[in-house]
Amino acid sequence: MIAAVAAAVTALVSAAVPLVLLGLRLTSANLRTAENLAAAMDAGITQERTEQPTLEGAAREFLDESALDGARREVWGPSGLIAAKGPGGKVGAGGGAADAEPHKEKGRFVARRRTATGLVVAVAVPDSFSGALRREMVTALLLGVLPLSVLSALISVRLARRALAPLETLAREVAARSSSGPWKPLEAISEDAEVVHLADAFNETGRRLTQALAAEREFAAYAAHALRTPLTRLVAESHSGMPPSGGALETLRRLVESLLVLVRTDVRLQETGFAANVADLLRHVARSRAGSAHPFTVEAPDEVLVRGDEELLVAAIEHLAENALAYSTPGSPIHLSASERDGVVTVAIRDEGPGVAPEDLERIFEPFVRGRGAEVSTGSGLGLALVRRIAAGHGGSACAVSEGAGTSFELRLPVWRPR
């Protein structure tokens, strides 16, 4: 209905605009005509004065010789009307400020001019855009344009309904989809490019939402499973009347902290964070573990800068260090290094343990997945997933590289240089 009204109004306005513009143009032309006739009367009377003994005679002679063109002409002197010619009522000598410029007066276009001899010439030009002409044009508008406007409105409604029908079908199908279960792609309901693009966007969004919900449910199940063990230990210890052991509490604390970081929304920390020297972070981690059974070595220049959250970067390096301690051969060294090449900073923590099976190099970064040798570790399987999430938040990546008898875990981050 709105489309029909809009189409009809648009058609009527489109037809009425030329009518209005024509009226304005004719008005301007009539005003110029009246002004030009007044100027011609002034010049003509001045010329006739050279042949006539009196000024009044010159005025009458000029009017007698003027053509009958439908305009009213008058000459006024100090004592009143001297001569007049043409149809219509008296124009008058005027005299007010409003008479200084050509104007419309009583349906006519009037121009007055005071000559150098003291006479006043007045001209009244009839409106060429007369009422009769206006009525004829309005009648033509109603008889011609109005039916076309109605027809245009009906066609617009028809076309709009036809164009919107696929969208209505698409909306019904999307609304009928269940929030549970896998996303079933929408079938092609139209060949229009716009509708196809919209359906593709819905399908891609539905697929992503389904994957996100599935990952969320899987994560919740994994988290519940991981939390069950330390909580069971705490409950058992509390029932036995003994104070909770520090090991169970520490395991639970680390697990909760890992879960909180793991579920953080992805942010571009390399854009919002501050400069951090990863070489200093490696040396800090090595010093904090100086009393362990594994010697730590650090190979890094004085300064290797990245941009991001220093606490999260330290957490990632500490997780990799703890992972190396848990899986390394007793007494073997753990090597920490940092280097920069082609705009990429590589932070590596390498151990000399039994290594990781090739098929597990990527899988161990998934939440709650533990690789070979996990029986000697009390970890939750969240550490490497947490490391990868921190790396991604800094615009980088994390990976594991098998190196013979050991494994090198690497963080690859964009380098940052002060401007």
Wavefront OBJ file of the C-alpha trace (Angstrom):
o trace
v 0.000 0.000 0.000
v 2.793 2.414 0.880
v 4.544 1.602 -2.384
v 1.358 2.300 -4.341
v 0.789 5.666 -2.665
v 4.437 6.603 -3.146
v 4.290 5.722 -6.835
v 1.076 7.704 -7.374
v 2.381 10.754 -5.520
v 5.655 10.590 -7.403
v 3.850 10.501 -10.747
v 1.586 13.426 -9.838
v 4.454 15.511 -8.523
v 6.496 14.720 -11.617
v 3.646 15.988 -13.787
v 2.883 19.034 -11.617
v 6.477 20.292 -11.446
v 6.628 21.265 -15.151
v 3.309 23.078 -14.694
v 4.711 25.108 -11.793
v 7.949 25.824 -13.629
v 6.001 26.978 -16.683
v 3.985 29.375 -14.532
v 7.132 30.857 -12.981
v 8.783 31.253 -16.347
v 5.771 32.974 -17.885
v 5.492 35.293 -14.881
v 9.103 36.361 -15.287
v 8.611 36.884 -19.029
v 5.468 39.005 -18.502
v 7.266 41.237 -15.978
v 10.113 41.806 -18.438
v 7.603 42.537 -21.210
v 5.843 45.179 -19.117
v 9.145 46.797 -18.190
v 10.346 46.821 -21.808
v 7.057 48.366 -23.029
v 7.327 51.132 -20.434
v 10.882 51.882 -21.547
v 9.773 51.901 -25.212
v 6.940 54.346 -24.370
v 9.417 56.695 -22.676
v 11.722 56.622 -25.696
v 8.859 56.976 -28.185
v 7.272 59.992 -26.463
v 10.685 61.686 -26.287
v 11.107 61.174 -30.031
v 7.590 62.403 -30.837
v 8.221 65.553 -28.755
v 10.605 66.753 -31.480
v 7.717 66.784 -33.968
v 4.850 67.933 -31.749
v 4.410 71.395 -30.250
v 3.290 70.089 -26.837
v 4.246 67.215 -24.591
v 0.631 66.088 -24.324
v 0.367 65.984 -28.093
v 3.510 63.886 -28.360
v 2.057 61.399 -25.884
v -1.246 61.142 -27.730
v 0.519 60.801 -31.083
v 2.718 57.969 -29.799
v -0.251 56.045 -28.405
v -2.212 56.503 -31.636
v 0.629 54.928 -33.557
v 1.135 52.045 -31.060
v 0.042 48.537 -32.092
v -2.949 46.866 -30.455
v -1.162 43.927 -28.770
v -3.457 43.420 -25.798
v -1.424 45.570 -23.406
v -2.897 48.617 -21.655
v -0.837 51.847 -22.041
v -1.362 55.090 -20.146
v 0.397 58.447 -19.956
v -0.095 60.576 -16.845
v 0.828 64.182 -16.257
v 0.710 66.443 -13.222
v -2.974 67.243 -13.887
v -4.067 63.610 -14.469
v -4.503 61.127 -17.331
v -3.290 62.522 -20.649
v -3.884 59.548 -22.944
v -4.625 55.827 -22.758
v -4.896 52.945 -25.165
v -5.555 49.221 -24.864
v -8.048 46.937 -23.153
v -8.572 46.625 -19.435
v -9.253 48.944 -16.552
v -7.278 52.011 -15.559
v -3.732 51.356 -14.414
v -3.055 54.629 -12.638
v 0.056 56.693 -12.101
v 0.932 54.932 -8.855
v 3.548 56.683 -6.804
v 4.270 54.346 -3.865
v 7.492 52.420 -3.235
v 5.797 49.238 -4.409
v 5.349 50.771 -7.875
v 9.083 51.285 -8.418
v 9.570 47.759 -9.791
v 7.402 45.747 -12.196
v 4.889 43.701 -10.266
v 1.635 41.802 -10.543
v -1.439 43.818 -9.770
v -5.080 42.730 -10.090
v -4.230 39.832 -12.410
v -2.038 41.975 -14.649
v 1.685 42.687 -14.796
v 2.239 46.403 -14.294
v 5.297 48.557 -14.928
v 5.473 52.332 -14.353
v 8.214 54.699 -15.443
v 8.739 58.414 -14.759
v 10.217 60.161 -17.805
v 12.748 62.982 -17.853
v 9.928 65.373 -18.874
v 7.957 64.663 -15.697
v 5.346 62.386 -17.265
v 4.528 58.919 -15.917
v 4.002 56.080 -18.374
v 2.175 52.969 -17.145
v 1.855 49.593 -18.856
v -0.348 46.633 -17.893
v 0.321 43.303 -19.616
v -2.349 40.579 -19.241
v -1.347 37.290 -17.691
v -0.426 34.975 -20.555
v -0.829 32.041 -18.182
v -4.516 32.749 -17.936
v -7.078 30.965 -15.832
v -8.467 29.275 -18.907
v -5.024 27.943 -19.817
v -4.492 26.781 -16.258
v -7.806 24.937 -16.270
v -6.979 23.261 -19.555
v -3.612 22.091 -18.256
v -5.057 20.833 -14.961
v -7.756 18.971 -16.910
v -5.095 17.408 -19.104
v -3.146 16.502 -15.968
v -6.141 14.819 -14.350
v -7.260 13.003 -17.493
v -3.812 11.955 -18.634
v -1.444 11.695 -15.708
v -3.837 10.539 -12.966
v -4.798 7.268 -14.679
v -1.135 6.653 -15.456
v -0.322 7.306 -11.787
v -2.883 4.748 -10.655
v -1.577 2.231 -13.187
v 1.983 2.915 -12.057
v 0.959 2.378 -8.433
v -0.643 -0.965 -9.226
v 2.392 -2.097 -11.195
v 4.675 -0.984 -8.355
v 2.687 -2.987 -5.814
v 2.796 -6.021 -8.052
v 6.532 -5.758 -8.624
v 7.243 -5.061 -4.936
v 5.279 -8.116 -3.815
v 7.012 -10.254 -6.390
v 10.446 -8.949 -5.355
v 9.776 -9.383 -1.630
v 8.227 -12.842 -1.872
v 11.609 -14.672 -1.732
v 12.606 -12.594 1.305
v 9.379 -13.499 3.091
v 9.989 -17.170 2.330
v 13.582 -16.826 3.565
v 12.394 -15.171 6.785
v 9.890 -17.967 7.445
v 12.527 -20.643 6.894
v 15.025 -18.933 9.217
v 12.373 -18.440 11.915
v 11.375 -22.108 11.689
v 14.923 -23.331 12.347
v 15.589 -24.927 15.725
v 18.235 -23.424 17.996
v 19.589 -26.899 18.724
v 21.129 -29.341 16.322
v 23.330 -28.733 13.283
v 22.592 -25.923 10.861
v 20.828 -27.099 7.736
v 21.730 -24.837 4.801
v 18.883 -22.836 3.282
v 17.839 -24.029 -0.136
v 17.984 -21.757 -3.165
v 14.621 -19.997 -3.292
v 15.428 -17.390 -5.926
v 17.893 -16.721 -8.711
v 18.132 -13.015 -7.845
v 21.711 -12.148 -6.923
v 20.664 -10.149 -3.856
v 18.574 -13.001 -2.440
v 21.324 -15.528 -3.189
v 23.886 -13.364 -1.365
v 21.534 -12.980 1.604
v 20.899 -16.730 1.786
v 24.652 -17.387 1.596
v 25.216 -14.920 4.433
v 22.540 -16.645 6.548
v 24.089 -20.045 5.828
v 27.582 -18.861 6.760
v 26.306 -17.181 9.943
v 24.297 -20.247 10.900
v 27.287 -22.491 10.337
v 29.515 -20.298 12.502
v 26.948 -20.045 15.271
v 26.445 -23.803 15.245
v 30.189 -24.370 15.500
v 30.477 -21.789 18.284
v 27.644 -23.356 20.282
v 29.090 -26.833 19.788
v 32.520 -25.616 20.909
v 30.944 -23.937 23.924
v 29.105 -27.106 24.941
v 32.245 -29.168 24.413
v 34.320 -26.708 26.415
v 31.804 -26.730 29.281
v 31.883 -30.545 29.344
v 35.676 -30.614 29.296
v 35.886 -27.950 32.015
v 33.469 -29.876 34.241
v 35.512 -33.029 33.721
v 38.806 -31.270 34.492
v 37.442 -29.590 37.622
v 35.964 -32.812 38.963
v 39.333 -34.352 39.956
v 40.722 -31.555 42.169
v 37.285 -30.898 43.659
v 36.879 -34.604 44.467
v 40.241 -34.552 46.230
v 39.198 -31.499 48.246
v 35.877 -33.095 49.232
v 37.587 -36.337 50.230
v 40.150 -34.490 52.333
v 37.492 -32.387 54.022
v 35.445 -35.520 54.895
v 38.511 -37.148 56.413
v 38.879 -34.235 58.810
v 42.247 -33.270 57.391
v 42.929 -29.725 56.075
v 42.910 -29.465 52.272
v 46.297 -30.159 50.745
v 48.128 -27.333 49.061
v 48.588 -29.430 45.919
v 44.846 -29.799 45.287
v 44.215 -26.110 45.942
v 47.089 -25.041 43.677
v 45.878 -27.363 40.902
v 42.393 -25.950 41.200
v 43.687 -22.360 41.181
v 45.796 -22.867 38.060
v 42.981 -24.664 36.323
v 40.486 -21.846 37.011
v 42.990 -19.184 35.871
v 43.645 -21.113 32.669
v 39.944 -21.447 31.993
v 39.398 -17.705 32.484
v 42.130 -16.802 29.996
v 41.037 -19.459 27.547
v 37.478 -18.110 27.288
v 38.476 -14.460 26.931
v 37.203 -12.793 23.808
v 39.785 -12.338 21.094
v 41.360 -8.886 21.312
v 44.160 -7.422 19.254
v 46.630 -6.987 22.101
v 49.389 -5.994 19.702
v 47.338 -2.863 18.980
v 46.040 -2.033 22.462
v 48.917 -3.225 24.658
v 52.355 -1.820 25.512
v 55.891 -2.629 24.408
v 57.370 -5.713 26.061
v 60.938 -7.021 25.855
v 60.552 -10.785 25.523
v 64.288 -11.268 26.112
v 63.827 -9.874 29.627
v 60.767 -12.069 30.117
v 62.785 -15.184 29.234
v 65.549 -14.216 31.648
v 62.951 -13.598 34.374
v 61.396 -17.043 33.877
v 64.844 -18.686 33.902
v 65.852 -16.924 37.155
v 62.567 -17.885 38.862
v 63.374 -21.572 38.231
v 67.055 -21.485 39.091
v 66.591 -24.028 41.894
v 64.932 -26.707 39.759
v 66.551 -29.990 38.783
v 66.894 -28.775 35.202
v 69.408 -26.067 34.272
v 67.897 -23.213 32.233
v 69.868 -21.524 29.455
v 68.844 -18.273 27.746
v 70.018 -17.207 24.296
v 68.677 -13.804 23.324
v 69.921 -10.312 22.467
v 69.504 -7.486 24.942
v 66.232 -6.344 23.423
v 63.551 -8.063 21.374
v 60.371 -5.995 21.419
v 56.750 -6.966 20.825
v 53.559 -5.131 21.680
v 50.957 -6.611 23.987
v 50.089 -7.685 27.515
v 53.295 -8.454 29.441
v 51.521 -10.528 32.114
v 49.886 -12.771 29.529
v 53.190 -13.181 27.673
v 54.893 -14.187 30.924
v 52.050 -16.646 31.587
v 52.549 -18.205 28.143
v 56.313 -18.559 28.634
v 55.831 -19.993 32.135
v 53.327 -22.547 30.843
v 55.845 -23.671 28.215
v 58.600 -23.800 30.844
v 56.406 -25.878 33.183
v 55.539 -28.140 30.275
v 59.254 -28.656 29.560
v 59.946 -29.406 33.243
v 57.131 -31.966 33.313
v 58.178 -33.893 30.203
v 61.972 -33.517 30.088
v 64.458 -36.227 30.953
v 65.596 -35.699 34.590
v 68.608 -33.399 34.791
v 68.476 -32.378 31.125
v 68.776 -28.666 30.302
v 65.930 -26.504 29.061
v 66.853 -23.921 26.463
v 65.053 -20.558 26.146
v 65.713 -18.336 23.150
v 64.363 -15.254 21.387
v 65.218 -13.975 17.910
v 63.811 -11.643 15.285
v 63.749 -12.139 11.518
v 61.691 -10.572 8.738
v 59.450 -8.746 11.204
v 58.646 -11.883 13.249
v 59.843 -12.546 16.792
v 60.329 -16.228 17.619
v 60.304 -17.200 21.296
v 61.348 -20.855 21.711
v 61.418 -23.165 24.742
v 63.233 -26.390 23.861
v 63.582 -29.470 26.035
v 65.500 -32.720 25.625
v 62.677 -35.025 26.609
v 61.168 -38.003 24.762
v 59.580 -35.716 22.195
v 56.061 -35.537 20.793
v 54.630 -37.964 18.267
v 54.267 -36.316 14.834
v 50.519 -36.914 14.827
v 50.216 -35.088 18.174
v 52.190 -31.942 17.319
v 49.040 -30.031 16.422
v 46.503 -31.907 18.538
v 48.206 -31.128 21.862
v 47.210 -27.453 21.481
v 43.540 -28.365 21.789
v 41.922 -27.912 25.225
v 42.284 -30.850 27.636
v 44.442 -32.885 25.227
v 47.596 -34.355 26.750
v 50.347 -36.019 24.794
v 52.504 -39.057 25.379
v 54.022 -39.211 28.841
v 51.015 -37.502 30.426
v 50.994 -40.097 33.172
v 53.939 -38.328 34.827
v 52.216 -34.961 34.795
v 49.411 -33.590 36.939
v 48.471 -30.965 34.377
v 44.944 -30.358 33.148
v 45.700 -30.272 29.435
v 44.872 -26.547 29.224
v 48.383 -25.090 29.206
v 49.178 -25.325 25.499
v 45.638 -24.262 24.520
v 46.137 -21.229 26.733
v 49.505 -20.494 25.077
v 47.966 -20.609 21.617
v 45.090 -18.328 22.688
v 47.582 -15.776 24.096
v 49.641 -15.911 20.887
v 46.542 -15.382 18.738
v 45.518 -12.416 20.891
v 48.898 -10.856 20.097
v 48.476 -11.389 16.358
v 50.803 -14.381 16.321
v 50.788 -18.166 16.533
v 52.088 -21.062 18.604
v 53.411 -24.387 17.388
v 55.492 -27.367 18.383
v 58.537 -28.541 16.391
v 59.996 -31.985 16.955
v 63.802 -31.866 17.262
v 65.193 -35.370 17.601
v 65.224 -36.266 21.283
v 63.312 -33.165 22.295
v 60.603 -30.719 21.342
v 60.753 -26.973 20.711
v 57.616 -24.996 21.524
v 57.569 -21.669 19.700
v 55.676 -18.417 19.981
v 55.779 -16.353 16.787
v 54.757 -12.722 17.327
v 54.902 -9.534 15.236
v 57.971 -7.453 16.024
v 57.448 -3.947 17.393
v 59.822 -1.052 16.760
v 59.485 2.382 18.355
v 58.662 5.118 15.879
l 1 2 3 4 5 6 7 8 9 10 11 12 13 14 15 16 17 18 19 20 21 22 23 24 25 26 27 28 29 30 31 32 33 34 35 36 37 38 39 40 41 42 43 44 45 46 47 48 49 50 51 52 53 54 55 56 57 58 59 60 61 62 63 64 65 66 67 68 69 70 71 72 73 74 75 76 77 78 79 80 81 82 83 84 85 86 87 88 89 90 91 92 93 94 95 96 97 98 99 100 101 102 103 104 105 106 107 108 109 110 111 112 113 114 115 116 117 118 119 120 121 122 123 124 125 126 127 128 129 130 131 132 133 134 135 136 137 138 139 140 141 142 143 144 145 146 147 148 149 150 151 152 153 154 155 156 157 158 159 160 161 162 163 164 165 166 167 168 169 170 171 172 173 174 175 176 177 178 179 180 181 182 183 184 185 186 187 188 189 190 191 192 193 194 195 196 197 198 199 200 201 202 203 204 205 206 207 208 209 210 211 212 213 214 215 216 217 218 219 220 221 222 223 224 225 226 227 228 229 230 231 232 233 234 235 236 237 238 239 240 241 242 243 244 245 246 247 248 249 250 251 252 253 254 255 256 257 258 259 260 261 262 263 264 265 266 267 268 269 270 271 272 273 274 275 276 277 278 279 280 281 282 283 284 285 286 287 288 289 290 291 292 293 294 295 296 297 298 299 300 301 302 303 304 305 306 307 308 309 310 311 312 313 314 315 316 317 318 319 320 321 322 323 324 325 326 327 328 329 330 331 332 333 334 335 336 337 338 339 340 341 342 343 344 345 346 347 348 349 350 351 352 353 354 355 356 357 358 359 360 361 362 363 364 365 366 367 368 369 370 371 372 373 374 375 376 377 378 379 380 381 382 383 384 385 386 387 388 389 390 391 392 393 394 395 396 397 398 399 400 401 402 403 404 405 406 407 408 409 410 411 412 413 414 415 416 417 418 419
